[in-house]
Amino acid sequence: MGGIPVTNSLHPVAPVSSPSLAQTVYIARQPIFDSANQRIAYELLYRENATATSAGMSAQDVMCSDTALHAVVSIGLDRLTDGALAYVNVTREHLLGALYKVLDPSTVVLELLESIEPDDDIIAACQAAVDDGYTLALDDYDGRPSLDVLLPFVRIVKLDVLGKTADDFAETVRTLRERQITVLAERIETTDVLEAFRQLGCQLYQGYLFSRPQTFNGRAITAHQAALIRIMGMLNQPAITDSALDDAFSAQPTLTYALLRIVNSASFGGRSIDSIGHAIRLIGRASLSRWLMVMLVSSVAQQGPVMNEMVLQALIRGRFCELLTVHNSDGDPSARFLVGMLSCIDLLLGLPLTDVLERLPVNADVRNALLRNTGPHAQTLAVALAYDGGRWDEVDSWTGGSAEAEATMTRFYSDAVQWAKARLTGE
């Protein structure tokens, strides 16, 4: 490709260092053991900060949204569970909205909170979840007759045994075992209590005797509420084309990151992709809409300043790479847009690029361009980085000093700037 030297008056200013868009988020895990003292699962627990030992005062819907969102998008379910099952709390709203569908049924147990009051809607939602292959557990079961209607749908019941004796639960455990329901005794703190509930017939155990919750952290994205609402609205309109959805995501780098992470979750088989449109088609509109709803609920509690300059830089670079590719007819413009935008993702998320790419299902060509400067996308990215950084000798080495190439590249960069600004302002 021919490069274009540009007069200094038209050169873009090299980007100024800026704080990350990302925010540190925390999830704790506590192991669950069987009667042979083998760890078989982890319960995932919301944490407000690194030193918190409980969920704090956050609303249950926010906690459940955050736990589901960050388990997959920010931290990674594989990192949290090492391949074991994850017990994830769900509220009434999450159950009725089927927001649990962002999680693969083979990787999770949906733990119905004790605050859920059964009614016809809840019963129907439980049936739908079971029909979709999800395993349900009932948390802090206290034997209330009103909960009996849920028992046909649950495979696991958790009993809070702290401060109680085995005799207090003898009738409850007997009844549950007769129903072929697995009984989990939680908040076990001594070996005497463990042995008593083993003798009673409990099959699973959880508590400080085995392990205190271990907290993990990751870098969360801050999603703009207006963009989320707008894209969710588009997803619900059959007349909106895939191309329009591609454009909407292209204007939101942090949402693109979340989109790629979702594709990389177990629900979608960790498939490699090379463009935003490909990712949207893999996920499907209904599932994607659920994910965005989870993100919206979560983001309400995590609003922060949007670092416009950093986002703008990512959009400009992606669009610039795309325009160069179209002009030269030497590759896939969508893939080049993705490469250009991801070249800034480490700054947006406050993580090394190698760590970010470990979580994303990008294909080898995209990965090689970003990490090794090799492959079919490498030259276009190199030109964009040199131009973006004001390294004009490098730019000249690509352009060969052609005045025509200079004018073309100047126009492309100007167009990219205008395109990026329009996407950020919604104009």
BABADO-495025 format. One record per residue (C-alpha): residue number from 1; residue in one letter; z, x, y. Coordinates in Angstrom, 3 decimals. Example, Ala and Ser with C-alpha at 12.3 -4.5 7.8 and 13.67 -1.06 7.14 Angstrom:
REM residues 2
    i  aa        zz        xx        yy
    1   A     7.800    12.300    -4.500
    2   S     7.140    13.670    -1.060
***
This chain:
REM residues 427
    i  aa        zz        xx        yy
    1   M     0.000     0.000     0.000
    2   G    -0.749     1.238     3.498
    3   G     2.279     1.711     5.732
    4   I     2.477     0.993     9.434
    5   P     4.054     3.232    12.060
    6   V     5.536     1.078    14.838
    7   T     6.186     1.955    18.462
    8   N     9.844     2.518    19.250
    9   S     9.980    -0.481    21.590
   10   L     9.272    -2.760    18.644
   11   H    11.497    -1.089    16.106
   12   P    14.350    -3.230    14.786
   13   V    17.815    -1.945    15.588
   14   A    19.552    -0.443    12.566
   15   P    22.190    -2.868    11.267
   16   V    25.752    -2.426    12.448
   17   S    28.528    -2.347     9.883
   18   S    30.130    -5.761     9.550
   19   P    32.968    -7.275     7.541
   20   S    32.126    -8.864     4.226
   21   L    31.441   -12.564     3.862
   22   A    33.538   -12.440     0.748
   23   Q    37.136   -13.398     0.257
   24   T    39.391   -12.281    -2.556
   25   V    40.290   -15.050    -4.991
   26   Y    42.803   -15.105    -7.800
   27   I    43.105   -16.711   -11.217
   28   A    45.881   -16.078   -13.696
   29   R    45.577   -16.380   -17.443
   30   Q    48.290   -16.943   -20.011
   31   P    47.586   -16.500   -23.725
   32   I    48.025   -19.199   -26.355
   33   F    49.012   -18.165   -29.886
   34   D    48.834   -19.749   -33.324
   35   S    51.471   -19.760   -36.046
   36   A    50.335   -16.321   -37.229
   37   N    50.979   -14.897   -33.744
   38   Q    47.241   -14.508   -33.177
   39   R    45.980   -15.084   -29.645
   40   I    43.406   -17.864   -29.845
   41   A    42.926   -18.936   -26.205
   42   Y    43.946   -18.467   -22.590
   43   E    45.022   -21.088   -20.100
   44   L    43.495   -20.419   -16.668
   45   L    45.875   -20.980   -13.766
   46   Y    45.202   -21.250   -10.039
   47   R    46.841   -18.643    -7.789
   48   E    46.841   -18.509    -3.985
   49   N    47.349   -14.735    -3.816
   50   A    47.898   -11.620    -5.912
   51   T    51.696   -11.915    -6.061
   52   A    51.983   -15.679    -6.599
   53   T    53.721   -16.772    -9.785
   54   S    52.787   -20.450    -9.497
   55   A    49.972   -22.578    -8.149
   56   G    51.723   -23.139    -4.815
   57   M    51.269   -26.244    -2.702
   58   S    47.494   -26.635    -2.961
   59   A    46.153   -30.048    -3.922
   60   Q    45.317   -30.482    -7.604
   61   D    41.647   -31.188    -6.910
   62   V    41.335   -27.955    -4.944
   63   M    43.111   -25.973    -7.644
   64   C    40.901   -27.338   -10.403
   65   S    37.743   -26.802    -8.356
   66   D    38.724   -23.259    -7.480
   67   T    39.659   -22.388   -11.044
   68   A    36.372   -23.652   -12.480
   69   L    34.279   -22.182    -9.697
   70   H    35.826   -18.737    -9.604
   71   A    36.154   -18.478   -13.383
   72   V    32.367   -18.465   -13.631
   73   V    31.007   -17.462   -10.224
   74   S    33.483   -15.021    -8.680
   75   I    35.309   -13.362   -11.553
   76   G    33.385   -14.245   -14.687
   77   L    34.626   -16.296   -17.621
   78   D    33.868   -13.453   -19.997
   79   R    36.153   -11.131   -18.042
   80   L    38.950   -13.705   -17.971
   81   T    38.952   -14.688   -21.639
   82   D    37.361   -11.796   -23.553
   83   G    35.382   -14.388   -25.491
   84   A    38.354   -16.615   -26.347
   85   L    38.613   -20.296   -25.464
   86   A    39.691   -21.140   -21.912
   87   Y    42.048   -24.063   -21.265
   88   V    41.059   -25.477   -17.858
   89   N    42.960   -28.226   -16.040
   90   V    41.015   -31.300   -14.910
   91   T    42.109   -34.066   -12.571
   92   R    41.078   -37.696   -12.538
   93   E    38.399   -36.977    -9.931
   94   H    36.948   -34.098   -11.928
   95   L    36.907   -36.159   -15.109
   96   L    35.238   -39.188   -13.514
   97   G    32.722   -36.991   -11.713
   98   A    31.941   -35.049   -14.902
   99   L    32.352   -31.846   -12.916
  100   Y    33.531   -30.140   -16.094
  101   K    29.883   -29.980   -17.134
  102   V    29.524   -26.748   -15.206
  103   L    31.383   -25.207   -18.143
  104   D    29.981   -24.697   -21.632
  105   P    31.787   -27.010   -24.101
  106   S    31.941   -24.205   -26.654
  107   T    33.988   -22.024   -24.296
  108   V    36.614   -24.388   -22.892
  109   V    39.290   -26.950   -23.627
  110   L    39.620   -29.576   -20.903
  111   E    43.297   -30.095   -20.197
  112   L    43.976   -33.576   -18.803
  113   L    46.785   -33.343   -16.285
  114   E    49.849   -35.466   -16.880
  115   S    49.287   -37.174   -13.532
  116   I    46.191   -38.958   -14.852
  117   E    46.928   -42.653   -15.349
  118   P    44.688   -44.162   -18.037
  119   D    42.436   -47.059   -17.107
  120   D    39.037   -48.274   -18.256
  121   D    37.212   -45.662   -16.150
  122   I    39.297   -42.795   -17.550
  123   I    38.853   -44.014   -21.105
  124   A    35.077   -44.199   -20.634
  125   A    35.054   -40.714   -19.076
  126   C    37.039   -39.277   -21.990
  127   Q    34.595   -40.820   -24.445
  128   A    31.672   -39.342   -22.517
  129   A    33.250   -35.880   -22.508
  130   V    33.882   -36.010   -26.248
  131   D    30.337   -37.245   -26.852
  132   D    29.087   -34.235   -24.891
  133   G    30.967   -31.898   -27.224
  134   Y    34.035   -31.079   -25.110
  135   T    37.504   -30.675   -26.591
  136   L    40.251   -32.542   -24.733
  137   A    43.928   -31.650   -24.525
  138   L    46.731   -33.673   -22.941
  139   D    49.166   -31.696   -20.808
  140   D    52.938   -32.268   -20.642
  141   Y    52.868   -35.255   -22.983
  142   D    56.102   -37.234   -22.701
  143   G    55.461   -40.083   -25.117
  144   R    54.788   -42.727   -22.454
  145   P    53.213   -45.778   -24.141
  146   S    50.576   -45.890   -21.387
  147   L    49.169   -42.595   -22.684
  148   D    48.582   -43.923   -26.186
  149   V    45.047   -45.032   -25.270
  150   L    44.114   -41.372   -24.644
  151   L    45.303   -40.058   -27.987
  152   P    42.135   -41.043   -29.901
  153   F    40.152   -38.711   -27.634
  154   V    42.389   -35.636   -27.556
  155   R    42.595   -32.955   -30.216
  156   I    45.513   -31.066   -28.685
  157   V    48.738   -32.257   -27.062
  158   K    50.964   -29.903   -25.071
  159   L    54.723   -30.363   -24.987
  160   D    56.887   -28.777   -22.287
  161   V    59.878   -27.604   -24.322
  162   L    61.780   -25.666   -21.639
  163   G    65.394   -26.792   -21.667
  164   K    64.784   -29.143   -24.620
  165   T    65.641   -29.012   -28.300
  166   A    63.465   -29.567   -31.331
  167   D    65.351   -32.788   -32.003
  168   D    64.171   -34.145   -28.654
  169   F    60.584   -33.979   -29.888
  170   A    60.979   -34.682   -33.605
  171   E    59.563   -38.215   -33.522
  172   T    56.795   -37.269   -31.086
  173   V    55.599   -34.329   -33.205
  174   R    55.675   -36.429   -36.366
  175   T    53.568   -39.149   -34.745
  176   L    51.052   -36.684   -33.340
  177   R    50.695   -34.838   -36.632
  178   E    50.046   -38.155   -38.395
  179   R    47.167   -38.655   -35.980
  180   Q    45.769   -35.220   -36.924
  181   I    46.458   -33.958   -33.404
  182   T    47.328   -30.285   -32.903
  183   V    50.670   -29.838   -31.127
  184   L    51.143   -26.984   -28.654
  185   A    54.676   -26.072   -27.544
  186   E    54.583   -24.490   -24.086
  187   R    57.158   -22.697   -21.923
  188   I    58.768   -20.996   -24.901
  189   E    61.097   -18.247   -23.714
  190   T    63.202   -17.234   -26.743
  191   T    62.595   -16.464   -30.390
  192   D    65.137   -19.126   -31.402
  193   V    63.150   -21.818   -29.588
  194   L    59.913   -20.533   -31.107
  195   E    61.312   -20.713   -34.618
  196   A    62.757   -24.180   -34.067
  197   F    59.427   -25.612   -32.961
  198   R    57.593   -23.848   -35.751
  199   Q    59.895   -25.553   -38.193
  200   L    59.276   -28.838   -36.414
  201   G    55.538   -28.588   -37.065
  202   C    54.000   -27.311   -33.840
  203   Q    50.890   -25.231   -34.477
  204   L    50.230   -23.507   -31.119
  205   Y    52.580   -21.743   -28.697
  206   Q    52.619   -20.542   -25.113
  207   G    55.298   -19.107   -22.850
  208   Y    57.064   -16.129   -21.345
  209   L    58.261   -15.037   -24.790
  210   F    54.680   -13.963   -25.508
  211   S    53.371   -13.057   -22.090
  212   R    53.731   -13.882   -18.435
  213   P    50.515   -14.948   -16.711
  214   Q    48.258   -12.047   -15.766
  215   T    46.409   -12.383   -12.469
  216   F    42.765   -11.391   -11.980
  217   N    40.879   -11.200    -8.735
  218   G    37.299   -11.356    -7.629
  219   R    35.277   -11.684    -4.476
  220   A    34.493   -15.274    -3.535
  221   I    31.670   -16.458    -1.375
  222   T    32.191   -18.735     1.626
  223   A    29.689   -21.594     1.387
  224   H    28.685   -23.465     4.475
  225   Q    29.642   -27.123     4.052
  226   A    26.578   -28.453     5.898
  227   A    24.208   -26.467     3.668
  228   L    25.966   -27.689     0.537
  229   I    25.809   -31.309     1.611
  230   R    22.163   -31.000     2.632
  231   I    21.100   -29.437    -0.668
  232   M    23.088   -31.954    -2.701
  233   G    21.316   -34.700    -0.792
  234   M    17.963   -33.112    -1.595
  235   L    18.832   -32.875    -5.277
  236   N    19.444   -36.625    -5.375
  237   Q    16.015   -37.445    -3.945
  238   P    13.285   -37.481    -6.635
  239   A    10.623   -37.086    -3.954
  240   I    11.985   -33.658    -2.959
  241   T     9.870   -30.998    -4.640
  242   D    11.061   -27.899    -6.453
  243   S     9.355   -25.881    -3.745
  244   A    11.500   -27.542    -1.065
  245   L    14.639   -26.772    -3.065
  246   D    13.486   -23.171    -3.430
  247   D    13.152   -22.965     0.349
  248   A    16.603   -24.498     0.881
  249   F    18.270   -21.936    -1.361
  250   S    16.214   -19.115     0.129
  251   A    17.968   -19.784     3.427
  252   Q    21.441   -19.393     1.874
  253   P    22.061   -15.916     0.376
  254   T    25.582   -16.696    -0.791
  255   L    24.437   -19.890    -2.495
  256   T    21.669   -17.901    -4.147
  257   Y    24.314   -15.551    -5.541
  258   A    26.254   -18.509    -6.919
  259   L    23.054   -19.983    -8.370
  260   L    22.314   -16.772   -10.249
  261   R    25.873   -16.547   -11.530
  262   I    25.658   -20.107   -12.840
  263   V    22.487   -19.245   -14.746
  264   N    24.305   -16.267   -16.205
  265   S    27.164   -18.435   -17.507
  266   A    27.337   -19.303   -21.187
  267   S    26.103   -22.831   -20.408
  268   F    22.630   -21.484   -19.770
  269   G    22.486   -18.695   -22.291
  270   G    22.652   -15.783   -19.846
  271   R    18.878   -15.908   -19.375
  272   S    17.078   -13.426   -17.165
  273   I    15.288   -14.851   -14.146
  274   D    13.027   -13.437   -11.475
  275   S    13.025   -16.079    -8.739
  276   I    15.140   -18.811    -7.194
  277   G    12.760   -21.544    -8.328
  278   H    13.023   -20.307   -11.906
  279   A    16.820   -20.511   -11.712
  280   I    16.727   -24.073   -10.371
  281   R    14.413   -25.196   -13.156
  282   L    16.620   -23.595   -15.812
  283   I    19.763   -25.310   -14.564
  284   G    18.289   -28.707   -13.814
  285   R    19.041   -30.865   -10.814
  286   A    21.876   -32.932   -12.251
  287   S    23.860   -29.912   -13.417
  288   L    23.183   -28.025   -10.195
  289   S    24.415   -30.970    -8.135
  290   R    27.704   -30.894   -10.020
  291   W    28.096   -27.196    -9.320
  292   L    27.512   -27.701    -5.625
  293   M    30.092   -30.478    -5.575
  294   V    32.640   -28.124    -7.106
  295   M    31.758   -25.524    -4.490
  296   L    32.112   -28.064    -1.701
  297   V    35.564   -29.186    -2.797
  298   S    36.650   -25.582    -3.212
  299   S    35.252   -24.406     0.092
  300   V    37.225   -26.939     2.104
  301   A    40.351   -24.881     1.467
  302   Q    38.616   -21.568     2.072
  303   Q    36.769   -21.911     5.363
  304   G    36.195   -18.681     7.185
  305   P    33.840   -17.211     9.784
  306   V    30.240   -16.868     8.708
  307   M    29.016   -13.363     9.335
  308   N    25.685   -14.416    10.832
  309   E    24.324   -10.942    11.406
  310   M    24.850    -9.883     7.805
  311   V    23.313   -13.059     6.433
  312   L    20.442   -12.735     8.875
  313   Q    19.770    -9.200     7.676
  314   A    19.581   -10.364     4.061
  315   L    17.178   -13.173     4.920
  316   I    14.952   -10.941     7.047
  317   R    14.688    -8.297     4.359
  318   G    13.896   -10.820     1.656
  319   R    11.238   -12.564     3.749
  320   F     9.770    -9.233     4.872
  321   C     9.354    -8.132     1.244
  322   E     7.774   -11.477     0.428
  323   L     5.253   -11.263     3.292
  324   L     4.290    -7.693     2.373
  325   T     3.696    -8.787    -1.216
  326   V     1.503   -11.736    -0.227
  327   H    -0.516    -9.495     2.086
  328   N    -1.069    -6.796    -0.525
  329   S    -1.509    -9.162    -3.515
  330   D     0.412    -6.690    -5.648
  331   G     3.159    -8.755    -7.288
  332   D     5.231   -11.928    -7.365
  333   P     6.296   -12.881    -3.819
  334   S     9.312   -14.888    -5.083
  335   A    10.585   -11.940    -7.079
  336   R    10.139    -9.651    -4.066
  337   F    12.064   -12.076    -1.866
  338   L    14.900   -11.978    -4.401
  339   V    14.841    -8.172    -4.503
  340   G    14.951    -7.901    -0.729
  341   M    17.801   -10.355    -0.316
  342   L    19.850    -8.892    -3.175
  343   S    19.550    -5.454    -1.603
  344   C    22.122    -6.734     0.927
  345   I    24.320    -8.682    -1.482
  346   D    26.829    -5.850    -1.905
  347   L    27.589    -6.032     1.828
  348   L    27.872    -9.810     1.751
  349   L    30.297    -9.780    -1.170
  350   G    32.177    -6.558    -0.500
  351   L    31.406    -5.197    -3.961
  352   P    29.373    -2.213    -5.193
  353   L    25.825    -3.274    -6.015
  354   T    26.232    -2.157    -9.624
  355   D    29.213    -4.506   -10.035
  356   V    27.318    -7.412    -8.496
  357   L    24.259    -6.928   -10.694
  358   E    26.428    -6.844   -13.813
  359   R    27.202   -10.503   -13.088
  360   L    23.651   -11.606   -12.331
  361   P    20.894   -12.540   -14.804
  362   V    18.154   -10.676   -12.939
  363   N    15.412    -9.166   -15.036
  364   A    14.851    -5.463   -15.603
  365   D    12.219    -5.081   -12.874
  366   V    14.568    -6.505   -10.221
  367   R    17.498    -4.435   -11.483
  368   N    15.480    -1.216   -11.630
  369   A    14.213    -1.654    -8.080
  370   L    17.724    -2.177    -6.729
  371   L    19.570     0.476    -8.721
  372   R    16.977     3.079    -9.636
  373   N    14.165     2.665    -7.097
  374   T    11.717     2.275    -9.969
  375   G     9.386    -0.403   -11.278
  376   P     6.835    -2.727    -9.653
  377   H     9.168    -3.886    -6.861
  378   A    10.474    -0.462    -5.824
  379   Q     7.757     0.513    -3.341
  380   T     7.925    -2.736    -1.377
  381   L    11.708    -2.534    -1.193
  382   A    11.541     1.117    -0.101
  383   V     9.228     0.220     2.783
  384   A    11.505    -2.648     3.842
  385   L    14.615    -0.456     3.727
  386   A    12.928     2.309     5.724
  387   Y    11.657    -0.129     8.338
  388   D    15.015    -1.933     8.502
  389   G    16.850     1.357     8.956
  390   G    14.529     2.832    11.543
  391   R    13.396     5.715     9.321
  392   W     9.957     5.970    10.847
  393   D     8.877     9.159     9.104
  394   E     9.293     7.333     5.785
  395   V     7.442     4.306     7.109
  396   D     4.597     6.553     8.313
  397   S     4.351     8.135     4.868
  398   W     3.532     4.705     3.460
  399   T     1.198     3.570     6.229
  400   G    -0.886     6.683     6.731
  401   G    -0.825     6.138    10.483
  402   S    -3.206     3.168    10.413
  403   A    -3.100     1.197    13.679
  404   E    -4.146    -1.934    11.811
  405   A    -1.383    -1.473     9.257
  406   E     1.069    -0.849    12.104
  407   A     0.176    -4.115    13.791
  408   T     0.388    -6.028    10.520
  409   M     3.809    -4.706     9.624
  410   T     5.100    -5.381    13.132
  411   R     3.866    -8.946    12.886
  412   F     5.408    -9.428     9.431
  413   Y     8.789    -8.179    10.569
  414   S     8.699   -10.378    13.658
  415   D     7.712   -13.368    11.513
  416   A    10.548   -12.570     9.098
  417   V    13.064   -12.482    11.946
  418   Q    11.887   -15.836    13.278
  419   W    11.854   -17.364     9.797
  420   A    15.394   -16.157     9.077
  421   K    16.737   -17.413    12.401
  422   A    15.131   -20.794    11.849
  423   R    16.734   -21.082     8.404
  424   L    20.180   -20.251     9.781
  425   T    19.926   -22.703    12.670
  426   G    18.206   -25.442    10.688
  427   E    15.349   -25.598    13.187
***
